[in-house]
Amino acid sequence: MGNGNDIVASVDIGTSKVAVLIAESEGGVMRVLGHGISDSEGVKRGSITNPNLVASAIQKAAKQAYSNCKVDIFNVNVNLSDPHLTITNREGHINVPGNNISSDDVMLAIKIASATPTPTNKQVLESIPNRFTIDQNQNMVVVERPVGLEAKVLGAQMHIVSVSNQSVSNVQKSIEQSGLGFNQIVLDSMSNSEVFVSQDEKDNGVCVIDIGAGVTNFSVFTNGGITYSGIVQIAGNDVTE
């Protein structure tokens, strides 16, 4: 059995350990089928320094995960911690033809807000809509789902995360050399927030902190969306020492 539409496999590459998780989606709920953990090698303060060693650790964890559930995995989601990440919050506005917002209008507003210069040594990893605004009696009103609403001007605010090309390349090499392929690379702090934070908490304002062995990841949410992400190279090993 391999990665079908309902099977999800993820790899977490950390400073002290590498974990592989295999789960199945049942009615929108993830059910864990198997997991494996191995000691991490080739990672220093969250950054991969030796893809060969990381690939070996991934293979060990994947083998253990397979032994738990006898489910073969091929493509995986994998995390990334990059101390050199850059955060940009940008807003773009468009005039709405016919004063009725369509899905194409939303996509255009997102495209305009996401258009930010990126240095040659970096690439955009995440581009997430924070919020949408519409004009109402010459005042901007924040809305969650603008499609179908009447407005003359639609605005989109984007949270854009850029990471170094080297960090992405090392993650890709580690996964490929382990014999796996990958679906997507996600930022650590983003994936953690999807699990631990409710929409009410995001609306009211919350900071999510993940203290690992080598780095600490954090994300800040206000007014329902993510407004800041960051990585600090101080973590559990420093506390222990």
Order of alpha helices (4+ residues) and beta strands (2+ residues): beta-beta-beta-beta-beta-alpha-beta-beta-alpha-beta-beta-beta-alpha-beta-alpha-alpha-beta-beta-beta-alpha
